[in-house]
Amino acid sequence: EKQTSILRQKRLALDERIRGRKALLSPVRRLPAEVLVRIFHETIEFPWKCIDTTEDWRHFDLDREFDADSPWSIASVSRRWREVALSFPELWAFINIAVTEELFEEGDYRYLRFVNLHLSRSGSRPLSVAIYENGDLPFDEL
């Protein structure tokens, strides 16, 4: 019984090593960075799509920054994808900026730091910027 348990543990360890080795042979790992960037660029959606909710205003999904179609999401997949995404500023040349009271509360600068980091990753590339306001701020404050 003890011997069987030991053999099972060894088999599980070997299976795990085999899975790791197979992952190294994955074709996507062999793609050149330039090809990966091209694929990434094609998946990034800009600007955000808006959803009609009434006739007189539109609802914007302000939580899309980390959706699958953003460079942030792409950069979080693996170490290699992060290195590639950070090496190509053109992936960061599109930015959606949401203007809401919650994101610009006094003393809370997380969103501003996020925007600043995104802008710094775009390097000297020309930017495409989309600014959204969801209707909770008076027009004169924008």
Backbone torsions as a table, in degrees:
resi	resn	phi	psi	omega
1	GLU	NA	-46.4	179.4
2	LYS	-64.9	-41.3	179.0
3	GLN	-62.3	-40.2	178.6
4	THR	-63.0	-42.4	179.0
5	SER	-62.8	-42.1	178.9
6	ILE	-63.9	-43.5	179.2
7	LEU	-63.7	-39.2	177.2
8	ARG	-62.1	-43.6	179.0
9	GLN	-62.7	-41.7	178.0
10	LYS	-64.2	-40.5	179.2
11	ARG	-63.9	-43.8	178.0
12	LEU	-59.5	-41.9	179.1
13	ALA	-64.6	-41.9	178.1
14	LEU	-65.9	-41.9	177.2
15	ASP	-58.6	-41.2	179.3
16	GLU	-64.8	-42.3	178.1
17	ARG	-64.5	-39.0	178.5
18	ILE	-64.0	-44.3	177.8
19	ARG	-59.5	-41.4	178.4
20	GLY	-63.3	-41.7	179.1
21	ARG	-67.7	-39.5	178.6
22	LYS	-63.5	-38.4	178.8
23	ALA	-62.1	-35.1	178.5
24	LEU	-64.8	-25.8	-178.9
25	LEU	-89.4	-0.9	-178.9
26	SER	-56.6	134.2	-178.2
27	PRO	-57.9	-33.5	-178.3
28	VAL	-65.0	-26.3	178.2
29	ARG	-69.8	-22.2	-178.0
30	ARG	-93.2	-3.3	179.5
31	LEU	-67.7	136.4	175.1
32	PRO	-63.4	152.6	-178.7
33	ALA	-55.3	-38.3	-178.1
34	GLU	-63.2	-36.4	178.3
35	VAL	-71.0	-43.4	177.0
36	LEU	-58.1	-44.8	-179.5
37	VAL	-61.1	-40.7	178.9
38	ARG	-61.1	-43.7	177.5
39	ILE	-63.5	-46.6	179.5
40	PHE	-58.4	-46.4	-177.3
41	HIS	-59.9	-37.5	179.8
42	GLU	-70.1	-21.0	-178.7
43	THR	-90.7	-15.7	-177.6
44	ILE	-78.9	121.2	-179.2
45	GLU	-95.6	126.7	178.0
46	PHE	-144.4	139.4	-13.9
47	PRO	-76.0	178.1	176.1
48	TRP	-57.6	146.0	173.4
49	LYS	-82.9	142.4	177.5
50	CYS	-103.2	156.0	-177.9
51	ILE	-113.7	123.6	176.6
52	ASP	-65.6	124.3	176.5
53	THR	-115.7	-29.9	174.5
54	THR	-145.4	176.4	179.9
55	GLU	-74.1	-28.6	-171.8
56	ASP	-103.0	-7.1	173.8
57	TRP	-152.3	162.6	-178.5
58	ARG	-117.5	146.5	176.3
59	HIS	-95.7	129.2	177.8
60	PHE	-108.7	133.4	177.8
61	ASP	-78.7	98.0	-173.4
62	LEU	-81.3	-1.6	-179.7
63	ASP	-100.3	19.1	-174.7
64	ARG	-82.2	-7.3	-173.0
65	GLU	-55.8	-31.8	-177.9
66	PHE	-108.0	17.5	175.7
67	ASP	-67.3	170.8	-176.5
68	ALA	-60.2	-20.7	-177.4
69	ASP	-97.3	27.7	178.2
70	SER	-120.1	153.8	177.6
71	PRO	-64.1	-26.1	177.9
72	TRP	-63.2	-44.3	-179.9
73	SER	-67.5	-43.7	179.0
74	ILE	-59.2	-43.7	-177.4
75	ALA	-69.2	-13.0	-178.9
76	SER	-97.0	2.4	-176.8
77	VAL	-72.7	-49.3	-177.8
78	SER	-157.2	168.9	179.5
79	ARG	-61.3	-42.9	-179.7
80	ARG	-63.8	-46.2	-179.8
81	TRP	-63.2	-36.9	177.9
82	ARG	-64.0	-46.4	178.9
83	GLU	-59.0	-43.5	179.9
84	VAL	-65.2	-48.0	-178.3
85	ALA	-60.8	-40.2	-179.0
86	LEU	-75.6	-19.0	-179.4
87	SER	-84.9	-10.8	-176.5
88	PHE	-122.9	93.7	-176.8
89	PRO	-58.3	-24.0	-178.5
90	GLU	-62.7	-23.2	176.2
91	LEU	-68.1	-22.9	-175.8
92	TRP	-103.0	8.5	-176.1
93	ALA	-82.5	5.2	175.9
94	PHE	-119.2	128.3	178.6
95	ILE	-140.4	137.2	174.6
96	ASN	-106.1	125.3	-179.9
97	ILE	-114.8	121.9	178.9
98	ALA	-96.4	135.4	178.4
99	VAL	-114.1	104.0	176.1
100	THR	-138.3	158.5	178.9
101	GLU	-61.0	-39.6	-177.1
102	GLU	-62.4	-37.3	-176.0
103	LEU	-77.8	-17.4	-177.6
104	PHE	-122.8	34.1	178.0
105	GLU	-66.6	148.1	179.4
106	GLU	-56.6	127.9	176.2
107	GLY	85.7	-8.5	179.6
108	ASP	-110.1	102.4	-173.4
109	TYR	-109.6	17.6	-179.6
110	ARG	-59.3	-44.4	-177.5
111	TYR	-66.3	-39.9	178.0
112	LEU	-64.2	-38.5	176.8
113	ARG	-65.2	-39.2	177.1
114	PHE	-61.1	-47.7	179.0
115	VAL	-62.2	-43.2	179.6
116	ASN	-61.1	-44.1	178.8
117	LEU	-63.5	-42.8	178.2
118	HIS	-60.0	-45.9	179.6
119	LEU	-63.3	-40.2	180.0
120	SER	-65.7	-32.9	178.6
121	ARG	-71.3	-19.8	179.1
122	SER	-78.7	-9.5	178.2
123	GLY	60.1	-133.7	-179.0
124	SER	-100.9	15.8	178.9
125	ARG	-67.5	146.1	171.8
126	PRO	-62.2	140.7	-175.8
127	LEU	-101.1	145.5	166.4
128	SER	-109.9	119.9	-174.2
129	VAL	-120.3	132.9	172.5
130	ALA	-119.3	127.0	-179.9
131	ILE	-114.1	127.4	-177.8
132	TYR	-119.9	143.2	175.7
133	GLU	-130.7	130.9	-173.3
134	ASN	-95.8	13.5	174.3
135	GLY	93.6	1.4	-178.7
136	ASP	-96.0	1.7	176.6
137	LEU	-113.0	141.1	173.7
138	PRO	-62.1	143.9	-175.4
139	PHE	-56.5	-36.9	-176.8
140	ASP	-70.3	-12.7	177.8
141	GLU	-87.1	-11.5	-177.6
142	LEU	-77.4	NA	NA
